[in-house]
């Protein structure tokens, strides 16, 4: 993506956001004024008409200025941006910001601001890796027959797998990927994708990507391990179901699947936002705010109850109260499945743990243990970690140790560390 195209796209996005904010104020103002003039009766109708004309003119002017000015600035800056400068995605702050924007409005970006929409891709050294044998060999010169694919969560990038590496591991900067490479001869492969799209859409894309990865990997693939954090685990499960239905060759190559803080049964925070939007839509004065909340991405909507397939959301009215209509998706038959869930409290069954979970996902959702749906994890394939939050699961020594213990098999040649 060119840097000038990104800058212009940011200008358009900021313009849309400011226009939306002005529209929110306008609609709220209009709803409050309508209620006041209605209560005042017929005598207030002439004033109401004049007020409407003046207010409409003011808001039209302000709306146009807020929508146009950032676009003009974006175009001007984009044309003046020197080609030797890195694009927004060439800076860590820019990449992390784009990840959040994609997570919240990713489905909208794909249609209206495609220059800012994140394509699904294998990543190495902050760049996309084309799925050709030559490109993969260049990106992974010590590729082994074992692939560990890392799939991040909502509003994240592949760089999140390195969170707190120095704090947890000192100067070694150990990550889960480098541990698997060092101890179990895996080649860590990091994925980036637009987390604002439906989980089912990303699952379909991941299934196709894995088929290409298997076909062009520089050496013959013996086994694949899939590791997902948060939403990434849902995308993995969706990909497994769709890949199996399509008869993909990568599916029987999967030997292990690990879920780290994955909301298999949904996330209360997502349902809370949905319910709040529904309640605000009941009153004209708060309806504009409800519309704003309802503009969250399809991916966020899917987190209500962990929707994996198109049929889980296709016929559901997004403006109704959330209900668990999600399909039970079986585990891949030839793979071992594991989960790790965290709670802020040391005890997983305490009342506070039930309410807070890991700040994002309750332990029972991470364990797939619900009243209507229950995931068939083996008793030895689950782990609770107390005193940790949701993002600790990306790169914590206890997570490393547990996954290495689960995945341990006779090792082949030990290879050098590989950081995302």
MOPECOR-V942141 format. One record per residue. N is the residue number from 0. RES is the residue in three letters. OMEGA is omega as a letter, one per 20 degrees, with the letter a starting at -180 (* if undefined). Layout:
# MOPECOR-V942141
N/RES/OMEGA ; N/RES/OMEGA
This chain:
# MOPECOR-V942141
0/UNK/a ; 1/UNK/a ; 2/UNK/a ; 3/UNK/r ; 4/UNK/r ; 5/UNK/a ; 6/UNK/r ; 7/UNK/r ; 8/UNK/r ; 9/UNK/r ; 10/UNK/r ; 11/UNK/a ; 12/UNK/r ; 13/UNK/r ; 14/UNK/r ; 15/UNK/a ; 16/UNK/r ; 17/UNK/r ; 18/UNK/r ; 19/UNK/r ; 20/UNK/r ; 21/UNK/r ; 22/UNK/r ; 23/UNK/r ; 24/UNK/a ; 25/UNK/a ; 26/UNK/r ; 27/UNK/r ; 28/UNK/a ; 29/UNK/a ; 30/UNK/r ; 31/UNK/r ; 32/UNK/r ; 33/UNK/r ; 34/UNK/a ; 35/UNK/a ; 36/UNK/r ; 37/UNK/r ; 38/UNK/a ; 39/UNK/r ; 40/UNK/a ; 41/UNK/a ; 42/UNK/a ; 43/UNK/a ; 44/UNK/r ; 45/UNK/r ; 46/UNK/r ; 47/UNK/a ; 48/UNK/r ; 49/UNK/r ; 50/UNK/a ; 51/UNK/a ; 52/UNK/a ; 53/UNK/a ; 54/UNK/a ; 55/UNK/r ; 56/UNK/r ; 57/UNK/a ; 58/UNK/r ; 59/UNK/r ; 60/UNK/a ; 61/UNK/a ; 62/UNK/a ; 63/UNK/r ; 64/UNK/a ; 65/UNK/r ; 66/UNK/a ; 67/UNK/a ; 68/UNK/r ; 69/UNK/r ; 70/UNK/r ; 71/UNK/r ; 72/UNK/a ; 73/UNK/r ; 74/UNK/a ; 75/UNK/r ; 76/UNK/a ; 77/UNK/r ; 78/UNK/a ; 79/UNK/a ; 80/UNK/a ; 81/UNK/a ; 82/UNK/a ; 83/UNK/r ; 84/UNK/r ; 85/UNK/r ; 86/UNK/r ; 87/UNK/a ; 88/UNK/r ; 89/UNK/r ; 90/UNK/a ; 91/UNK/r ; 92/UNK/r ; 93/UNK/r ; 94/UNK/a ; 95/UNK/r ; 96/UNK/r ; 97/UNK/r ; 98/UNK/r ; 99/UNK/r ; 100/UNK/r ; 101/UNK/a ; 102/UNK/a ; 103/UNK/a ; 104/UNK/a ; 105/UNK/a ; 106/UNK/r ; 107/UNK/r ; 108/UNK/a ; 109/UNK/a ; 110/UNK/a ; 111/UNK/a ; 112/UNK/a ; 113/UNK/r ; 114/UNK/r ; 115/UNK/a ; 116/UNK/a ; 117/UNK/r ; 118/UNK/r ; 119/UNK/a ; 120/UNK/r ; 121/UNK/a ; 122/UNK/r ; 123/UNK/r ; 124/UNK/r ; 125/UNK/r ; 126/UNK/r ; 127/UNK/r ; 128/UNK/r ; 129/UNK/a ; 130/UNK/r ; 131/UNK/a ; 132/UNK/a ; 133/UNK/a ; 134/UNK/r ; 135/UNK/r ; 136/UNK/r ; 137/UNK/a ; 138/UNK/a ; 139/UNK/a ; 140/UNK/r ; 141/UNK/a ; 142/UNK/r ; 143/UNK/r ; 144/UNK/r ; 145/UNK/r ; 146/UNK/r ; 147/UNK/a ; 148/UNK/a ; 149/UNK/a ; 150/UNK/a ; 151/UNK/a ; 152/UNK/a ; 153/UNK/r ; 154/UNK/a ; 155/UNK/r ; 156/UNK/r ; 157/UNK/r ; 158/UNK/r ; 159/UNK/r ; 160/UNK/r ; 161/UNK/a ; 162/UNK/r ; 163/UNK/a ; 164/UNK/a ; 165/UNK/a ; 166/UNK/a ; 167/UNK/a ; 168/UNK/r ; 169/UNK/a ; 170/UNK/a ; 171/UNK/a ; 172/UNK/r ; 173/UNK/r ; 174/UNK/r ; 175/UNK/r ; 176/UNK/a ; 177/UNK/r ; 178/UNK/r ; 179/UNK/r ; 180/UNK/a ; 181/UNK/a ; 182/UNK/a ; 183/UNK/r ; 184/UNK/r ; 185/UNK/r ; 186/UNK/r ; 187/UNK/r ; 188/UNK/a ; 189/UNK/a ; 190/UNK/r ; 191/UNK/a ; 192/UNK/r ; 193/UNK/a ; 194/UNK/r ; 195/UNK/r ; 196/UNK/r ; 197/UNK/r ; 198/UNK/a ; 199/UNK/r ; 200/UNK/r ; 201/UNK/r ; 202/UNK/r ; 203/UNK/r ; 204/UNK/r ; 205/UNK/r ; 206/UNK/r ; 207/UNK/r ; 208/UNK/r ; 209/UNK/r ; 210/UNK/r ; 211/UNK/r ; 212/UNK/r ; 213/UNK/a ; 214/UNK/a ; 215/UNK/r ; 216/UNK/a ; 217/UNK/r ; 218/UNK/r ; 219/UNK/a ; 220/UNK/r ; 221/UNK/a ; 222/UNK/r ; 223/UNK/r ; 224/UNK/a ; 225/UNK/a ; 226/UNK/a ; 227/UNK/r ; 228/UNK/r ; 229/UNK/r ; 230/UNK/a ; 231/UNK/r ; 232/UNK/r ; 233/UNK/r ; 234/UNK/r ; 235/UNK/r ; 236/UNK/r ; 237/UNK/r ; 238/UNK/r ; 239/UNK/r ; 240/UNK/a ; 241/UNK/r ; 242/UNK/r ; 243/UNK/r ; 244/UNK/a ; 245/UNK/a ; 246/UNK/a ; 247/UNK/a ; 248/UNK/a ; 249/UNK/a ; 250/UNK/r ; 251/UNK/r ; 252/UNK/a ; 253/UNK/r ; 254/UNK/a ; 255/UNK/r ; 256/UNK/a ; 257/UNK/a ; 258/UNK/a ; 259/UNK/r ; 260/UNK/a ; 261/UNK/r ; 262/UNK/a ; 263/UNK/a ; 264/UNK/r ; 265/UNK/a ; 266/UNK/r ; 267/UNK/a ; 268/UNK/r ; 269/UNK/r ; 270/UNK/r ; 271/UNK/r ; 272/UNK/r ; 273/UNK/a ; 274/UNK/r ; 275/UNK/r ; 276/UNK/r ; 277/UNK/a ; 278/UNK/a ; 279/UNK/a ; 280/UNK/a ; 281/UNK/a ; 282/UNK/a ; 283/UNK/a ; 284/UNK/a ; 285/UNK/a ; 286/UNK/r ; 287/UNK/r ; 288/UNK/r ; 289/UNK/r ; 290/UNK/r ; 291/UNK/r ; 292/UNK/a ; 293/UNK/r ; 294/UNK/r ; 295/UNK/a ; 296/UNK/r ; 297/UNK/r ; 298/UNK/r ; 299/UNK/r ; 300/UNK/a ; 301/UNK/a ; 302/UNK/r ; 303/UNK/a ; 304/UNK/r ; 305/UNK/a ; 306/UNK/a ; 307/UNK/a ; 308/UNK/a ; 309/UNK/a ; 310/UNK/r ; 311/UNK/a ; 312/UNK/a ; 313/UNK/a ; 314/UNK/a ; 315/UNK/r ; 316/UNK/a ; 317/UNK/a ; 318/UNK/r ; 319/UNK/r ; 320/UNK/a ; 321/UNK/r ; 322/UNK/a ; 323/UNK/r ; 324/UNK/a ; 325/UNK/a ; 326/UNK/r ; 327/UNK/r ; 328/UNK/a ; 329/UNK/r ; 330/UNK/r ; 331/UNK/a ; 332/UNK/a ; 333/UNK/a ; 334/UNK/r ; 335/UNK/a ; 336/UNK/a ; 337/UNK/r ; 338/UNK/r ; 339/UNK/r ; 340/UNK/a ; 341/UNK/r ; 342/UNK/r ; 343/UNK/r ; 344/UNK/r ; 345/UNK/a ; 346/UNK/a ; 347/UNK/a ; 348/UNK/r ; 349/UNK/r ; 350/UNK/r ; 351/UNK/r ; 352/UNK/r ; 353/UNK/a ; 354/UNK/a ; 355/UNK/a ; 356/UNK/r ; 357/UNK/a ; 358/UNK/a ; 359/UNK/a ; 360/UNK/r ; 361/UNK/a ; 362/UNK/a ; 363/UNK/r ; 364/UNK/r ; 365/UNK/r ; 366/UNK/a ; 367/UNK/a ; 368/UNK/a ; 369/UNK/a ; 370/UNK/a ; 371/UNK/a ; 372/UNK/a ; 373/UNK/a ; 374/UNK/a ; 375/UNK/r ; 376/UNK/r ; 377/UNK/a ; 378/UNK/a ; 379/UNK/a ; 380/UNK/r ; 381/UNK/a ; 382/UNK/r ; 383/UNK/r ; 384/UNK/a ; 385/UNK/r ; 386/UNK/a ; 387/UNK/r ; 388/UNK/a ; 389/UNK/a ; 390/UNK/r ; 391/UNK/a ; 392/UNK/a ; 393/UNK/a ; 394/UNK/a ; 395/UNK/a ; 396/UNK/a ; 397/UNK/r ; 398/UNK/r ; 399/UNK/a ; 400/UNK/a ; 401/UNK/a ; 402/UNK/r ; 403/UNK/r ; 404/UNK/r ; 405/UNK/a ; 406/UNK/a ; 407/UNK/r ; 408/UNK/r ; 409/UNK/a ; 410/UNK/r ; 411/UNK/a ; 412/UNK/r ; 413/UNK/a ; 414/UNK/a ; 415/UNK/r ; 416/UNK/r ; 417/UNK/a ; 418/UNK/r ; 419/UNK/*
